Amino acid sequence: MCHLRKALTELRQFRAHQRGTVGIMFALASVPMILAAGAGLDMIRANHVRTKLQVAIDAGALAAAATRHLSEEERIQQAKTMFHINFDDPFIAGLPDVVINKHSVEMSARAIMPTAFMRLAGIDTMQLSTRTTVNLPTSKNAEIALVLDYSGSMNERSGGKVKYVAMREAAINLVRGLTENDDGRVRFGLVPFSHHVRVTLPSSFVNGARTSGNWTGCTQDRMFPHNTNASTPGGNPASKWGHDFAPQHANRGCGGYAPRNLTVRPISDDHEGVIGQLQSMRPYAWTHIALGFSFAWHLLSPGAPFTDVEAYDDEETEKIIVLLTDGRQTEPAFGPGGRRNVRNGERNLERLCDNAKAKDITVVTVAFDLDDMGTTQRLRRCSTDPDKHFFIAEDDAQLSKAFDAIRVQLQQAIYLSR
């Protein structure tokens, strides 16, 4: 019995030692996880600083390009003044560089940002740099499709405002800022999306519709691979819209779209009409990001069903998609073999982005209060230039700043930036 008691005592002591060992091992294993999470926060912070840096040099270069009546020295000073108005962070190292050529203004700047967490791994600072080139003003045109998420989560608050209200205000300011000197050069279209899109189409492009006239209703995506491009529907039913709704969300049908004014608006120069629709739209149901993007591309495509736009190779016209979402894909989409699931929708968005950019469409993406890393990275890759055309906005204030930056970028595109 004495030997048994001794053995039990030693076993308890061993278990106690084991607990301590496990605790030490867990603590050691936690260090890289904490560093990784902290590094992510530093990267988000760096993205915000880089965005402000880009906005500042874009604004400075535009100011110098637009003041050709001044001397070169005065235009350089104008560029630097505008830069400092837009970039007030304490991380700037030296003044921005400005070069004025016969046909363009070139501007570059860099910032050194102290890290908060990465310094634990020996990285004390991050060097951020950016540059821009703005050609002198010409009569370039722009066709812009705003692809805006109106799923139910946009009814939530972010910062001091309801999300769809913050998005509406930012989009209206973008339209007004780009059309304040209205000369017909900038035209807009709207694609409000949730899990369906409500649109008017020729009946021959819709499964089950009559063969003449127009059809107005809600649709999901076309069958694969037609849902990854902007081809005009033909005789093949798979190339048409109007397939049965996915059963997961069929109870939220088309009835909620018209009362909320969630209807696709083709590209036009009716700026007040665009603003009026933005003021009246309200959120509804789930999220089909790929569907919204595909209709935006159709708005910009010279092929049917929307034809009142310029050809892809028109050198005097910039074609631009601005995509905003606050959540991941939740609606099933068609993929290879007719299979329908959410992952297909994510893959289709990736294909759509690549295919649209191959047509020289500039893609700008905004992740608004988005907590899904996969979707955030997908939006980043979707953008034409992730360092310039991708934005993370965590609340209404950051969203307003992001759209200010987008406005400057689009003004730059209209000025033939390269």
RODO-2510 file (C-alpha; in nm, 4 decimals, decimal comma):
residues 418
     n   res          X          Y          Z
     1     m     0,0000     0,0000     0,0000
     2     c     0,2886     0,2364     0,0786
     3     h     0,4358     0,1763    -0,2660
     4     l     0,0957     0,2485    -0,4237
     5     r     0,0646     0,5808    -0,2399
     6     k     0,4145     0,6775    -0,3497
     7     a     0,3370     0,5898    -0,7108
     8     l     0,0175     0,7976    -0,7044
     9     t     0,2052     1,0933    -0,5553
    10     e     0,4701     1,0762    -0,8270
    11     l     0,1977     1,0536    -1,0971
    12     r     0,0295     1,3689    -0,9632
    13     q     0,3624     1,5514    -0,9661
    14     f     0,4237     1,4390    -1,3239
    15     r     0,0799     1,5667    -1,4292
    16     a     0,1512     1,9007    -1,2648
    17     h     0,4791     1,9244    -1,4539
    18     q     0,2959     1,8341    -1,7748
    19     r     0,0438     2,1141    -1,7219
    20     g     0,3257     2,3619    -1,6821
    21     t     0,4974     2,2321    -1,9945
    22     v     0,1780     2,2601    -2,1974
    23     g     0,1297     2,6165    -2,0739
    24     i     0,4830     2,7111    -2,1761
    25     m     0,4414     2,5447    -2,5147
    26     f     0,1097     2,7233    -2,5703
    27     a     0,2634     3,0572    -2,4751
    28     l     0,5514     3,0018    -2,7167
    29     a     0,3130     2,8942    -2,9927
    30     s     0,1002     3,2050    -2,9349
    31     v     0,3857     3,4439    -3,0135
    32     p     0,3842     3,3958    -3,3927
    33     m     0,0035     3,4084    -3,3965
    34     i     0,0050     3,7398    -3,2095
    35     l     0,2789     3,8737    -3,4372
    36     a     0,0817     3,7686    -3,7450
    37     a    -0,2341     3,9412    -3,6200
    38     g    -0,0364     4,2529    -3,5287
    39     a     0,1371     4,2554    -3,8654
    40     g    -0,2064     4,2506    -4,0276
    41     l    -0,3021     4,5637    -3,8342
    42     d     0,0216     4,7330    -3,9420
    43     m    -0,0544     4,6385    -4,3026
    44     i    -0,4063     4,7856    -4,2819
    45     r    -0,2604     5,1042    -4,1348
    46     a     0,0017     5,1145    -4,4111
    47     n    -0,2726     5,0756    -4,6716
    48     h    -0,4504     5,3839    -4,5335
    49     v    -0,1285     5,5889    -4,5327
    50     r    -0,0419     5,4762    -4,8871
    51     t    -0,3922     5,5691    -5,0036
    52     k    -0,3589     5,9173    -4,8551
    53     l    -0,0152     5,9496    -5,0133
    54     q    -0,1558     5,8533    -5,3545
    55     v    -0,4479     6,0946    -5,3190
    56     a    -0,2088     6,3735    -5,2263
    57     i     0,0226     6,3328    -5,5254
    58     d    -0,2725     6,2818    -5,7615
    59     a    -0,4266     6,6061    -5,6370
    60     g    -0,0922     6,7872    -5,6625
    61     a    -0,0219     6,6678    -6,0161
    62     l    -0,3754     6,7562    -6,1269
    63     a    -0,3357     7,1051    -5,9802
    64     a    -0,0134     7,1582    -6,1737
    65     a    -0,1671     7,0198    -6,4940
    66     a    -0,4719     7,2438    -6,4678
    67     t    -0,2795     7,5707    -6,4146
    68     r    -0,0911     7,6026    -6,7419
    69     h    -0,1244     7,9821    -6,7293
    70     l     0,1217     7,9952    -6,4363
    71     s     0,4989     7,9751    -6,4594
    72     e     0,6668     7,6379    -6,4126
    73     e     0,7944     7,7397    -6,0693
    74     e     0,4459     7,8494    -5,9642
    75     r     0,2917     7,5256    -6,0908
    76     i     0,5449     7,3191    -5,8951
    77     q     0,4627     7,5181    -5,5823
    78     q     0,0915     7,4684    -5,6542
    79     a     0,1474     7,0929    -5,6727
    80     k     0,3371     7,0855    -5,3424
    81     t     0,0786     7,3036    -5,1690
    82     m    -0,2043     7,0752    -5,2818
    83     f     0,0006     6,7743    -5,1721
    84     h     0,0373     6,9051    -4,8164
    85     i    -0,3313     6,9965    -4,7969
    86     n    -0,4206     6,6343    -4,8672
    87     f    -0,1406     6,4613    -4,6746
    88     d    -0,1111     6,5773    -4,3157
    89     d     0,0331     6,2611    -4,1558
    90     p     0,3627     6,3041    -3,9688
    91     f     0,5352     6,0232    -4,1603
    92     i     0,6505     6,2185    -4,4665
    93     a     1,0243     6,2115    -4,5356
    94     g     1,1215     6,5126    -4,7456
    95     l     0,9214     6,7082    -5,0011
    96     p     0,7490     6,5454    -5,2994
    97     d     0,9312     6,5541    -5,6327
    98     v     0,7566     6,7350    -5,9197
    99     v     0,8700     6,7337    -6,2836
   100     i     0,6800     6,9295    -6,5496
   101     n     0,7343     6,8159    -6,9069
   102     k     0,5952     6,9428    -7,2340
   103     h     0,2987     6,7047    -7,2268
   104     s     0,2688     6,5897    -6,8655
   105     v     0,3285     6,6425    -6,4953
   106     e     0,5180     6,3714    -6,3048
   107     m     0,5045     6,3582    -5,9277
   108     s     0,6345     6,1150    -5,6660
   109     a     0,6539     6,1000    -5,2879
   110     r     0,7463     5,8623    -5,0089
   111     a     0,6615     5,8190    -4,6436
   112     i     0,8224     5,6286    -4,3591
   113     m     0,5650     5,4831    -4,1214
   114     p     0,6645     5,3527    -3,7779
   115     t     0,5215     5,0075    -3,7057
   116     a     0,3336     4,9139    -3,3906
   117     f     0,3575     4,5333    -3,3850
   118     m     0,6093     4,4393    -3,6535
   119     r     0,8849     4,6041    -3,4506
   120     l     0,8575     4,3018    -3,2201
   121     a     1,0038     4,1085    -3,5124
   122     g     1,2729     4,3709    -3,5718
   123     i     1,0874     4,5732    -3,8361
   124     d     1,0634     4,9266    -3,6970
   125     t     0,9372     5,1120    -4,0037
   126     m     0,7647     5,0577    -4,3384
   127     q     0,8694     5,2625    -4,6414
   128     l     0,5796     5,3618    -4,8636
   129     s     0,6222     5,5248    -5,2011
   130     t     0,4041     5,6122    -5,4966
   131     r     0,4145     5,8099    -5,8186
   132     t     0,1768     5,9444    -6,0791
   133     t     0,1835     6,0954    -6,4273
   134     v    -0,0882     6,3314    -6,5478
   135     n    -0,0972     6,4411    -6,9087
   136     l    -0,2054     6,7946    -6,9823
   137     p    -0,5827     6,8395    -7,0173
   138     t    -0,7591     6,7077    -7,3253
   139     s    -1,1159     6,6189    -7,4175
   140     k    -1,1105     6,2603    -7,2883
   141     n    -1,4485     6,1025    -7,2041
   142     a    -1,5465     5,8592    -6,9292
   143     e    -1,8158     5,5913    -6,8951
   144     i    -1,8498     5,4876    -6,5313
   145     a    -2,0575     5,1985    -6,3922
   146     l    -2,1206     5,2153    -6,0161
   147     v    -2,1762     4,8630    -5,8807
   148     l    -2,3207     4,9060    -5,5323
   149     d    -2,4087     4,6428    -5,2729
   150     y    -2,7690     4,6802    -5,1548
   151     s    -2,7919     4,3546    -4,9599
   152     g    -2,9637     4,3570    -4,6211
   153     s    -2,6419     4,4047    -4,4226
   154     m    -2,6150     4,7562    -4,5665
   155     n    -2,8905     4,8486    -4,3185
   156     e    -2,6363     4,8087    -4,0360
   157     r    -2,4394     5,0986    -3,8894
   158     s    -2,0697     5,1573    -3,9448
   159     g    -1,9170     5,4482    -3,7597
   160     g    -2,1734     5,7234    -3,7235
   161     k    -2,4056     5,6289    -4,0127
   162     v    -2,6113     5,3482    -4,1574
   163     k    -2,3935     5,1867    -4,4229
   164     y    -2,6149     5,2388    -4,7260
   165     v    -2,6609     5,6047    -4,6290
   166     a    -2,2827     5,6520    -4,6105
   167     m    -2,2457     5,4752    -4,9465
   168     r    -2,5217     5,6887    -5,1005
   169     e    -2,3624     6,0142    -4,9852
   170     a    -2,0186     5,9081    -5,1077
   171     a    -2,1533     5,8030    -5,4480
   172     i    -2,3543     6,1243    -5,4913
   173     n    -2,0479     6,3336    -5,4044
   174     l    -1,8512     6,1351    -5,6629
   175     v    -2,1078     6,2033    -5,9352
   176     r    -2,1309     6,5712    -5,8492
   177     g    -1,7550     6,6122    -5,8179
   178     l    -1,6938     6,4652    -6,1626
   179     t    -1,9754     6,6550    -6,3344
   180     e    -1,9620     6,9999    -6,1724
   181     n    -1,8293     7,1434    -6,4997
   182     d    -2,0793     6,9441    -6,7010
   183     d    -1,9656     6,9248    -7,0617
   184     g    -2,1063     6,5803    -7,1387
   185     r    -1,7719     6,4037    -7,1097
   186     v    -1,8558     6,1943    -6,8020
   187     r    -2,1498     5,9521    -6,8076
   188     f    -2,2723     5,7192    -6,5336
   189     g    -2,4677     5,3959    -6,4979
   190     l    -2,5914     5,2169    -6,1850
   191     v    -2,6001     4,8483    -6,0922
   192     p    -2,7599     4,8053    -5,7479
   193     f    -2,7272     4,4367    -5,6588
   194     s    -2,8249     4,2027    -5,3815
   195     h    -2,8923     3,8338    -5,4587
   196     h    -3,0789     3,9295    -5,7777
   197     v    -3,0564     4,2188    -6,0199
   198     r    -3,3688     4,3909    -6,1529
   199     v    -3,3240     4,5032    -6,5116
   200     t    -3,5006     4,5754    -6,8411
   201     l    -3,3809     4,3522    -7,1275
   202     p    -3,4956     4,2538    -7,4761
   203     s    -3,7350     3,9623    -7,4259
   204     s    -3,5313     3,7462    -7,6650
   205     f    -3,2452     3,7528    -7,4131
   206     v    -3,4553     3,6061    -7,1282
   207     n    -3,5559     3,2418    -7,0853
   208     g    -3,9319     3,1956    -7,0828
   209     a    -4,0110     3,5527    -7,1915
   210     r    -4,2159     3,6399    -7,4974
   211     t    -4,0146     3,6764    -7,8151
   212     s    -4,0823     4,0467    -7,8822
   213     g    -4,0592     4,3722    -7,6899
   214     n    -3,8831     4,4227    -7,3582
   215     w    -3,8865     4,2263    -7,0346
   216     t    -3,8465     4,3859    -6,6909
   217     g    -3,7816     4,1645    -6,3932
   218     c    -3,5268     4,0074    -6,1620
   219     t    -3,2608     3,7646    -6,2718
   220     q    -2,9604     3,5819    -6,1420
   221     d    -2,6555     3,4915    -6,3455
   222     r    -2,6448     3,3186    -6,6814
   223     m    -2,5139     2,9648    -6,7117
   224     f    -2,1366     2,9093    -6,7078
   225     p    -1,9250     3,0266    -6,8918
   226     h    -2,1583     3,2994    -7,0195
   227     n    -2,1649     3,4476    -6,6674
   228     t    -1,7925     3,5225    -6,6867
   229     n    -1,7998     3,7562    -6,9888
   230     a    -2,0090     4,0265    -7,1581
   231     s    -2,1130     3,8297    -7,4658
   232     t    -2,4543     3,8970    -7,6209
   233     p    -2,7072     3,6155    -7,5595
   234     g    -2,7831     3,3973    -7,8590
   235     g    -3,0122     3,1054    -7,9336
   236     n    -2,8558     2,8843    -7,6651
   237     p    -3,0754     2,9022    -7,3492
   238     a    -2,7612     2,8795    -7,1343
   239     s    -2,6464     3,2166    -7,2737
   240     k    -2,9669     3,3911    -7,1609
   241     w    -3,0820     3,5374    -6,8317
   242     g    -3,3937     3,4351    -6,6421
   243     h    -3,2979     3,0933    -6,5045
   244     d    -3,4843     2,9665    -6,1995
   245     f    -3,3818     3,1293    -5,8739
   246     a    -3,1616     2,9273    -5,6411
   247     p    -3,3902     2,7441    -5,3958
   248     q    -3,1950     2,8649    -5,0909
   249     h    -3,3326     3,2194    -5,1229
   250     a    -3,6299     3,1777    -5,3560
   251     n    -3,8635     3,3125    -5,0860
   252     r    -3,7084     3,6581    -5,1387
   253     g    -3,8284     3,7075    -5,4927
   254     c    -3,8501     4,0070    -5,7215
   255     g    -4,1288     4,1859    -5,5326
   256     g    -3,8886     4,3714    -5,3017
   257     y    -3,6793     4,5354    -5,5747
   258     a    -3,9122     4,7842    -5,7467
   259     p    -4,0368     4,9487    -5,4208
   260     r    -3,6744     5,0057    -5,3237
   261     n    -3,5881     5,1368    -5,6734
   262     l    -3,3210     4,8685    -5,7124
   263     t    -3,3105     4,8697    -6,0923
   264     v    -3,0145     4,8735    -6,3316
   265     r    -2,9658     5,2157    -6,4922
   266     p    -2,7812     5,2173    -6,8282
   267     i    -2,4925     5,4561    -6,8980
   268     s    -2,6175     5,8095    -6,9677
   269     d    -2,5392     6,1770    -6,9107
   270     d    -2,8538     6,2202    -6,6966
   271     h    -2,6575     6,3026    -6,3841
   272     e    -2,9569     6,4302    -6,1885
   273     g    -3,1411     6,1089    -6,2715
   274     v    -2,8482     5,9069    -6,1341
   275     i    -2,8411     6,1186    -5,8168
   276     g    -3,2177     6,0892    -5,7773
   277     q    -3,2032     5,7098    -5,7963
   278     l    -2,9140     5,6974    -5,5490
   279     q    -3,1239     5,9015    -5,3068
   280     s    -3,4155     5,6584    -5,3274
   281     m    -3,2585     5,3097    -5,3224
   282     r    -3,2861     5,0868    -5,0127
   283     p    -3,1233     4,7513    -4,9167
   284     y    -3,2841     4,4100    -4,9603
   285     a    -3,1907     4,0408    -4,9167
   286     w    -2,8565     3,8626    -4,9860
   287     t    -2,5358     3,9141    -5,1873
   288     h    -2,4356     3,8165    -5,5435
   289     i    -2,1209     4,0201    -5,6157
   290     a    -2,0360     3,8423    -5,9411
   291     l    -2,3830     3,9146    -6,0817
   292     g    -2,3500     4,2850    -6,0082
   293     f    -2,0065     4,3013    -6,1687
   294     s    -2,1224     4,1155    -6,4797
   295     f    -2,4057     4,3632    -6,5409
   296     a    -2,1654     4,6545    -6,4933
   297     w    -1,9471     4,5076    -6,7659
   298     h    -2,2526     4,4675    -6,9897
   299     l    -2,3337     4,8372    -6,9349
   300     l    -1,9873     4,9284    -7,0666
   301     s    -1,9866     4,6744    -7,3493
   302     p    -2,0755     4,8065    -7,6969
   303     g    -2,2606     4,4800    -7,7660
   304     a    -2,6284     4,4187    -7,6843
   305     p    -2,8257     4,4446    -7,4621
   306     f    -2,6803     4,7883    -7,3762
   307     t    -2,5351     4,9587    -7,6821
   308     d    -2,5279     5,3330    -7,6144
   309     v    -2,1571     5,3329    -7,5266
   310     e    -1,8307     5,3693    -7,7157
   311     a    -1,6230     5,0837    -7,8547
   312     y    -1,3567     4,9246    -7,6355
   313     d    -1,0791     5,0612    -7,8572
   314     d    -1,2049     5,4213    -7,8574
   315     e    -0,8925     5,6084    -7,7478
   316     e    -1,0929     5,9084    -7,6316
   317     t    -1,3020     5,7142    -7,3767
   318     e    -1,2134     5,5633    -7,0397
   319     k    -1,4353     5,2753    -6,9240
   320     i    -1,4470     5,2350    -6,5463
   321     i    -1,6177     5,0016    -6,2974
   322     v    -1,6411     5,1069    -5,9317
   323     l    -1,7436     4,8068    -5,7184
   324     l    -1,8376     4,8324    -5,3485
   325     t    -1,9454     4,5501    -5,1199
   326     d    -1,9678     4,5027    -4,7442
   327     g    -1,9830     4,1237    -4,7358
   328     r    -1,8909     3,7959    -4,8948
   329     q    -2,0786     3,6164    -5,1712
   330     t    -2,3833     3,4441    -5,0155
   331     e    -2,5869     3,3558    -5,3270
   332     p    -2,5131     3,0361    -5,5242
   333     a    -2,3949     3,0888    -5,8820
   334     f    -2,3645     2,8672    -6,1879
   335     g    -2,0318     2,6985    -6,2536
   336     p    -1,8991     2,4222    -6,4786
   337     g    -2,1427     2,1387    -6,5446
   338     g    -2,4402     2,3466    -6,4351
   339     r    -2,3454     2,3091    -6,0683
   340     r    -2,4615     2,5972    -5,8513
   341     n    -2,2930     2,7022    -5,5276
   342     v    -2,1407     3,0010    -5,3495
   343     r    -1,7822     2,9052    -5,4345
   344     n    -1,8683     2,9255    -5,8039
   345     g    -1,9808     3,2841    -5,7485
   346     e    -1,6428     3,3672    -5,5941
   347     r    -1,4538     3,2034    -5,8814
   348     n    -1,6773     3,3744    -6,1376
   349     l    -1,5959     3,7147    -5,9890
   350     e    -1,2254     3,6399    -6,0277
   351     r    -1,2781     3,5423    -6,3923
   352     l    -1,4957     3,8464    -6,4610
   353     c    -1,2365     4,0824    -6,3167
   354     d    -0,9562     3,9333    -6,5245
   355     n    -1,1644     3,9304    -6,8430
   356     a    -1,2913     4,2870    -6,8006
   357     k    -0,9416     4,4205    -6,7331
   358     a    -0,8254     4,2455    -7,0496
   359     k    -1,0668     4,4794    -7,2328
   360     d    -0,8875     4,7808    -7,0778
   361     i    -1,1689     4,8493    -6,8340
   362     t    -1,0331     5,0158    -6,5208
   363     v    -1,1637     4,8378    -6,2094
   364     v    -1,1802     5,0185    -5,8733
   365     t    -1,2889     4,8135    -5,5698
   366     v    -1,3953     4,9128    -5,2183
   367     a    -1,4173     4,6762    -4,9183
   368     f    -1,6572     4,8584    -4,6839
   369     d    -1,6725     4,7354    -4,3237
   370     l    -1,5855     4,3921    -4,4632
   371     d    -1,4657     4,1277    -4,2172
   372     d    -1,4146     3,8395    -4,4623
   373     m    -1,0460     3,8150    -4,5560
   374     g    -1,1071     3,5963    -4,8616
   375     t    -1,3448     3,8506    -5,0154
   376     t    -1,1160     4,1385    -4,9219
   377     q    -0,8229     3,9744    -5,1013
   378     r    -1,0475     3,8921    -5,3979
   379     l    -1,1442     4,2590    -5,4280
   380     r    -0,7802     4,3593    -5,4046
   381     r    -0,6831     4,1260    -5,6892
   382     c    -0,9848     4,2397    -5,8890
   383     s    -0,8703     4,6015    -5,8966
   384     t    -0,6600     4,7241    -6,1873
   385     d    -0,3766     4,8417    -5,9603
   386     p    -0,4086     4,7171    -5,5986
   387     d    -0,1851     4,9981    -5,4700
   388     k    -0,4019     5,2599    -5,6356
   389     h    -0,7469     5,1207    -5,7153
   390     f    -0,8260     4,9130    -5,4058
   391     f    -0,9648     5,0686    -5,0877
   392     i    -1,0443     4,9410    -4,7385
   393     a    -1,3010     5,1561    -4,5566
   394     e    -1,3778     5,0441    -4,2033
   395     d    -1,6431     5,3084    -4,1301
   396     d    -1,8375     5,5946    -4,2875
   397     a    -1,5560     5,8483    -4,2459
   398     q    -1,3036     5,6245    -4,4221
   399     l    -1,5572     5,5538    -4,6970
   400     s    -1,5956     5,9251    -4,7640
   401     k    -1,2165     5,9606    -4,7903
   402     a    -1,1957     5,6576    -5,0195
   403     f    -1,4495     5,8068    -5,2609
   404     d    -1,2642     6,1386    -5,2506
   405     a    -0,9558     5,9456    -5,3591
   406     i    -1,1534     5,7699    -5,6318
   407     r    -1,2801     6,1062    -5,7580
   408     v    -0,9228     6,2347    -5,7868
   409     q    -0,8161     5,9160    -5,9664
   410     l    -1,1016     5,9389    -6,2164
   411     q    -1,0282     6,3059    -6,2793
   412     q    -0,6733     6,1948    -6,3434
   413     a    -0,7955     5,9275    -6,5889
   414     i    -1,0013     6,1872    -6,7748
   415     y    -0,6816     6,3944    -6,7960
   416     l    -0,5188     6,1019    -6,9806
   417     s    -0,3031     5,9785    -6,6939
   418     r    -0,0787     5,6895    -6,7859
***
